[in-house]
Amino acid sequence: MIVYSNLAGFFSKLFSSENERMDKAKDYYTKAGNIYKINKEWEKAANAFLKATECEKDFLDISNYVEAANCMKRVNLSGNSNQKVLLL
C-alpha cells in the first residue's frame, strides 16, 4: 500500500501541468530570494527574484521585480558596485 501511494505521487508530479510546475518554481525562487535576504546576500536574492519573474504567467504581478530592485539598491549602497548581477 505504501509503495502504491509513493508511485501515485511520483506519477502526479511527472504528469502535472506546465502551469502547476511554473507556479511551484516561482514559489521556490521566491522562497530562495527571501532566504538570501535574511542572510543579507543581496545579489543572490535579486537573481532569485528575477528568476521568479520568469515563471510568471501574469506579467501584471510585479512584486518580484520590486523585490529584486530593492535588493539591488542594497548591493549598490553597500559599495559593491563592481559586482555583476545576472539580469535575464
C-alpha angles and dihedrals in degrees: 000000000000091000090054093053091049091051091047090053091048094051093045089055092045095052100035117130122265091245091057092049092048091049091052092047090051090051092049093049090048091050090048090051091052092049090051089050091054089052090046092239093143100173093052090045092053091050092049092051091048090052088051089056089057088062093055117118091184111052091195090080102087099166094109091050089053091049091049091050092050090051091049089053088057091050091051094044093052090061096249094126092139091067118100122223121206105240111190 
